[in-house]
């Protein structure tokens, strides 16, 4: 049974700590990444995400603890099966887009012919085919970042590690990056990416790891993360809600007055947020309002966002924020 579990695990960290002098960047970190998953590594800037990724890749050594990558004690033993996009982005300025991708694919063992073909295919698929012959120095920041991403995965790696892949991208290029990550997962590749923007994780991840100040504060699925916050309902009414306080499903009721709609102050009205017991049906509140004659302007039972989960777990101070003419193409030759 234990061997089967390890076969399904692409990455495992066991009690990993990293010290830089007296500063503890990572503190007793333990987690596993299941094979074939999209795993979000989340936390504010300075939380220890990049330090952890560098330890995973054996760029720096942990002060204590063990790391296993694809069943090996060092990522260097399986580097041909890995893809890595570092936080510090950079390209060879005088090289053309297709040549950069081809070069990195050859470093991972692909032939010159196959790597060139692969580079052209990827550029076409992700909207950069017209810029295949463009030098890196002439690409926009977003284009350059996509080229570097494609270079990291051109050899079709089994396990892909992306450090802040969405940083600096405009909304259109963020969507392209999300598409690329989903495409890899659809092909059975395992992807772990770090970010301090929770919305990307909500849209992409099967599992998430939340860290703050080098410590793990949550590891699990999105539904499990949302259950960390008591279920809640928001209503808007001018009527007295006193009778609703007596419902056994209600843990607490908080006023939320002074909200605005459409950029102007709302008309006289009361906004209330109800925190419910675990597994309580939010429809109980709606039913009780009808039964007790409480007239509603609005009723909302939306799931809490991942940002709200983070604030709940670590506090607001540590919470991250709530995202030329083309040359002739070598691909046509």
C-alpha positions as CSV (number, residue, x, y, z in Angstrom):
1,X,0.0,0.0,0.0
2,X,2.8,2.4,0.9
3,X,4.6,1.7,-2.5
4,X,1.4,2.5,-4.4
5,X,1.1,5.8,-2.5
6,X,4.6,6.7,-3.5
7,X,3.9,5.8,-7.1
8,X,1.1,8.3,-7.1
9,X,3.2,11.0,-5.5
10,X,5.4,13.2,-7.8
11,X,6.8,15.4,-5.0
12,X,7.1,14.9,-1.3
13,X,8.6,17.2,1.3
14,X,9.0,15.9,4.9
15,X,9.8,18.3,7.7
16,X,11.8,20.7,5.5
17,X,13.3,23.7,7.1
18,X,15.6,26.4,5.6
19,X,17.7,28.9,7.6
20,X,19.6,31.8,6.3
21,X,21.7,32.7,9.3
22,X,19.2,33.4,12.0
23,X,16.3,33.9,9.6
24,X,14.0,31.0,9.1
25,X,12.7,31.2,5.6
26,X,10.9,27.8,5.6
27,X,9.7,26.1,8.8
28,X,9.0,22.4,9.0
29,X,7.2,22.1,5.7
30,X,5.4,18.8,4.8
31,X,3.3,18.1,1.8
32,X,2.8,15.8,-1.2
33,X,1.9,16.5,-4.8
34,X,-0.3,13.8,-6.4
35,X,0.6,12.7,-9.9
36,X,-1.4,14.4,-12.7
37,X,-2.6,17.2,-10.6
38,X,-2.5,21.0,-10.8
39,X,-1.1,22.0,-7.4
40,X,-1.2,25.7,-6.3
41,X,1.6,26.9,-4.0
42,X,0.1,30.0,-2.6
43,X,1.1,32.8,-0.2
44,X,2.0,36.5,0.0
45,X,5.3,37.8,-1.2
46,X,8.1,36.7,1.2
47,X,6.2,33.6,2.4
48,X,8.9,31.2,1.4
49,X,7.5,29.9,-2.0
50,X,10.6,30.6,-4.1
51,X,12.9,29.3,-1.5
52,X,10.9,26.1,-1.3
53,X,10.9,25.7,-5.1
54,X,14.7,26.2,-5.2
55,X,15.1,23.5,-2.6
56,X,12.9,21.1,-4.6
57,X,15.1,21.7,-7.6
58,X,18.2,21.2,-5.6
59,X,19.4,24.7,-6.4
60,X,19.8,25.2,-2.7
61,X,19.9,22.6,0.1
62,X,17.5,22.5,3.0
63,X,18.9,23.0,6.5
64,X,16.9,19.9,7.6
65,X,14.3,17.6,6.3
66,X,13.9,15.4,3.1
67,X,12.7,16.1,-0.4
68,X,11.8,13.4,-3.0
69,X,11.2,14.3,-6.6
70,X,9.9,11.6,-9.0
71,X,11.1,9.1,-6.5
72,X,14.6,10.4,-6.3
73,X,16.4,12.3,-3.5
74,X,17.7,15.0,-5.9
75,X,15.9,16.7,-8.8
76,X,19.2,16.6,-10.6
77,X,18.8,12.8,-11.0
78,X,15.6,13.4,-13.0
79,X,16.2,16.8,-14.5
80,X,15.3,15.6,-18.1
81,X,11.8,14.8,-16.8
82,X,11.3,18.3,-15.3
83,X,10.3,21.7,-16.6
84,X,11.0,24.8,-14.6
85,X,10.1,28.5,-15.1
86,X,12.0,30.6,-12.6
87,X,10.6,33.7,-10.9
88,X,13.4,35.9,-12.4
89,X,12.4,35.9,-16.1
90,X,15.1,36.4,-18.8
91,X,15.9,35.5,-22.4
92,X,18.9,35.6,-24.7
93,X,18.1,39.0,-26.3
94,X,19.7,38.4,-29.7
95,X,18.1,34.9,-30.2
96,X,14.9,34.5,-32.2
97,X,11.8,33.2,-30.4
98,X,11.8,29.8,-32.1
99,X,15.6,29.4,-31.5
100,X,15.2,30.0,-27.8
101,X,12.6,27.3,-27.4
102,X,14.5,24.9,-29.7
103,X,17.7,25.5,-27.7
104,X,16.2,24.6,-24.4
105,X,14.5,21.6,-25.8
106,X,17.8,20.3,-27.1
107,X,19.4,20.8,-23.7
108,X,16.7,18.4,-22.4
109,X,17.6,15.7,-25.0
110,X,15.6,16.5,-28.1
111,X,17.2,16.4,-31.5
112,X,17.8,19.7,-33.5
113,X,15.1,18.8,-36.0
114,X,12.5,17.7,-33.5
115,X,13.2,20.7,-31.2
116,X,12.7,23.2,-34.1
117,X,9.5,21.5,-35.2
118,X,8.2,21.5,-31.6
119,X,9.1,25.2,-31.1
120,X,7.1,26.2,-34.2
121,X,4.1,24.1,-33.1
122,X,4.1,25.7,-29.7
123,X,4.4,29.2,-31.0
124,X,1.5,28.7,-33.4
125,X,-0.7,27.0,-30.8
126,X,-0.3,29.8,-28.2
127,X,-0.6,32.8,-30.4
128,X,3.0,33.6,-31.2
129,X,3.5,32.0,-34.6
130,X,3.8,35.3,-36.3
131,X,6.8,36.2,-34.1
132,X,8.8,33.0,-34.5
133,X,11.6,35.0,-36.2
134,X,11.5,37.9,-33.9
135,X,14.4,38.4,-31.6
136,X,13.7,38.4,-27.9
137,X,14.8,42.0,-27.4
138,X,11.9,43.0,-29.8
139,X,9.2,41.1,-28.0
140,X,6.8,42.6,-25.5
141,X,7.2,41.6,-21.9
142,X,4.2,39.3,-22.1
143,X,5.4,37.7,-25.3
144,X,8.8,37.2,-23.9
145,X,7.4,35.5,-20.8
146,X,5.3,33.2,-22.9
147,X,8.4,32.3,-25.0
148,X,10.3,31.4,-21.8
149,X,7.3,29.4,-20.6
150,X,7.2,27.4,-23.8
151,X,11.0,26.9,-23.6
152,X,10.5,25.4,-20.2
153,X,8.0,22.8,-21.4
154,X,9.0,22.1,-25.0
155,X,10.5,18.8,-24.1
156,X,7.1,17.6,-22.8
157,X,8.3,17.2,-19.1
158,X,6.5,14.8,-16.8
159,X,6.6,17.3,-13.9
160,X,6.5,21.1,-14.4
161,X,7.3,23.7,-11.7
162,X,6.3,27.3,-12.4
163,X,7.4,30.1,-10.1
164,X,5.0,33.1,-10.3
165,X,4.1,32.4,-14.0
166,X,1.4,35.1,-14.1
167,X,3.5,37.9,-12.7
168,X,3.5,40.9,-15.0
169,X,1.1,39.5,-17.6
170,X,-1.9,41.4,-18.9
171,X,-5.3,39.7,-18.6
172,X,-5.2,38.3,-22.2
173,X,-1.8,36.7,-21.6
174,X,-2.9,35.4,-18.2
175,X,-5.6,33.5,-20.0
176,X,-3.1,32.0,-22.4
177,X,-1.0,30.9,-19.5
178,X,-4.0,29.3,-17.8
179,X,-4.8,27.5,-21.1
180,X,-1.2,26.2,-21.3
181,X,-1.4,24.9,-17.8
182,X,-4.7,23.2,-18.4
183,X,-3.4,21.6,-21.6
184,X,-0.5,20.1,-19.8
185,X,-2.8,18.7,-17.1
186,X,-5.0,17.2,-19.8
187,X,-2.0,15.3,-21.2
188,X,-1.4,13.8,-17.7
189,X,1.5,16.1,-16.7
190,X,1.8,17.3,-13.1
191,X,2.0,21.1,-12.7
192,X,2.9,23.0,-9.5
193,X,2.8,26.8,-9.7
194,X,3.4,29.4,-7.1
195,X,1.4,32.6,-7.0
196,X,0.2,35.3,-4.6
197,X,-3.0,35.9,-6.7
198,X,-5.7,33.6,-5.4
199,X,-8.0,33.9,-8.5
200,X,-5.6,31.8,-10.6
201,X,-5.6,29.0,-8.1
202,X,-9.4,29.1,-7.9
203,X,-9.8,28.6,-11.6
204,X,-7.0,26.0,-12.1
205,X,-6.0,24.0,-9.1
206,X,-7.0,20.5,-7.9
207,X,-5.2,21.1,-4.6
208,X,-3.6,24.0,-2.9
209,X,-1.0,24.7,-0.3
210,X,-1.2,28.0,1.6
211,X,1.9,29.2,3.4
212,X,2.7,32.3,5.4
213,X,6.0,33.2,7.0
214,X,7.5,29.9,5.9
215,X,4.8,27.7,7.6
216,X,2.1,25.6,6.1
217,X,-1.4,26.8,7.1
218,X,-3.5,24.6,4.8
219,X,-3.0,21.7,2.3
220,X,-6.0,20.3,0.5
221,X,-8.7,20.8,-2.1
222,X,-10.6,24.0,-2.7
223,X,-13.9,22.7,-1.2
224,X,-11.9,21.7,1.9
225,X,-10.3,25.2,2.0
226,X,-13.7,26.9,1.8
227,X,-15.0,24.8,4.7
228,X,-12.4,26.5,6.9
229,X,-14.8,29.4,7.0
230,X,-18.2,29.0,8.6
231,X,-20.9,28.9,5.9
232,X,-22.6,32.3,5.5
233,X,-25.6,34.0,4.0
234,X,-26.0,37.7,3.2
235,X,-29.4,39.3,3.1
236,X,-30.8,42.8,2.6
237,X,-34.0,43.8,4.3
238,X,-35.7,46.8,6.0
239,X,-37.5,44.5,8.4
240,X,-36.5,43.3,11.9
241,X,-34.5,40.1,11.8
242,X,-34.6,39.4,15.5
243,X,-36.5,36.2,15.1
244,X,-33.7,34.8,12.9
245,X,-31.2,34.9,15.7
246,X,-33.1,32.1,17.4
247,X,-32.5,29.6,14.5
248,X,-30.3,26.7,15.7
249,X,-28.4,26.8,12.4
250,X,-27.2,30.4,13.0
251,X,-23.8,30.9,14.8
252,X,-23.7,34.6,14.5
253,X,-25.2,37.6,12.7
254,X,-23.2,40.7,11.7
255,X,-24.5,44.0,10.4
256,X,-23.1,45.1,7.0
257,X,-24.6,48.6,6.6
258,X,-23.3,51.3,4.4
259,X,-22.8,49.2,1.2
260,X,-22.9,51.0,-2.1
261,X,-24.6,50.0,-5.3
262,X,-23.8,51.4,-8.7
263,X,-21.3,53.9,-7.3
264,X,-23.9,55.6,-5.1
265,X,-25.0,55.0,-1.6
266,X,-27.8,52.4,-1.2
267,X,-31.2,53.6,0.0
268,X,-32.0,53.2,3.7
269,X,-31.8,49.5,4.2
270,X,-30.0,46.9,6.4
271,X,-27.4,44.4,5.2
272,X,-26.8,41.4,7.3
273,X,-24.3,38.5,7.2
274,X,-25.2,35.2,8.8
275,X,-22.6,32.7,9.9
276,X,-24.0,29.2,9.9
277,X,-23.1,25.9,11.5
278,X,-21.2,23.3,9.5
279,X,-23.4,21.4,7.1
280,X,-26.3,23.8,7.7
281,X,-28.5,24.4,4.6
282,X,-28.5,28.2,3.7
283,X,-32.0,27.8,2.4
284,X,-33.1,27.5,6.0
285,X,-32.6,31.3,6.3
286,X,-34.6,32.0,3.1
287,X,-37.4,29.7,4.3
288,X,-37.5,31.4,7.7
289,X,-37.7,34.8,6.1
290,X,-40.8,33.8,4.2
291,X,-42.4,32.0,7.2
292,X,-41.8,35.0,9.5
293,X,-42.8,37.6,7.0
294,X,-39.4,39.2,6.6
295,X,-39.3,41.0,3.2
296,X,-36.0,40.6,1.4
297,X,-34.3,43.0,-1.1
298,X,-31.6,40.4,-1.7
299,X,-30.4,37.0,-0.6
300,X,-26.9,35.7,-1.3
301,X,-25.3,32.4,-0.3
302,X,-22.1,32.6,-2.4
303,X,-19.1,30.4,-1.5
304,X,-16.3,32.3,0.2
305,X,-13.4,33.2,-2.1
306,X,-9.9,31.7,-1.6
307,X,-8.7,35.2,-0.6
308,X,-11.3,35.3,2.2
309,X,-10.1,31.8,3.3
310,X,-6.6,33.1,3.5
311,X,-7.6,36.2,5.5
312,X,-9.5,34.0,7.8
313,X,-6.6,31.6,8.4
314,X,-3.6,34.1,8.6
315,X,-5.1,37.5,9.1
316,X,-5.4,40.5,6.7
317,X,-1.9,41.7,7.3
318,X,-0.4,38.6,5.6
319,X,-3.1,38.2,2.9
320,X,-2.1,38.6,-0.7
321,X,-4.1,40.9,-3.1
322,X,-7.6,39.7,-4.4
323,X,-4.1,39.5,-11.7
324,X,6.0,45.5,-34.3
325,X,5.4,44.0,-37.8
326,X,6.2,40.2,-37.7
327,X,9.1,38.9,-39.7
328,X,8.9,36.0,-42.1
329,X,8.3,32.8,-40.2
330,X,10.7,29.9,-40.0
331,X,7.7,27.6,-39.2
332,X,6.5,27.9,-42.8
333,X,9.8,26.8,-44.3
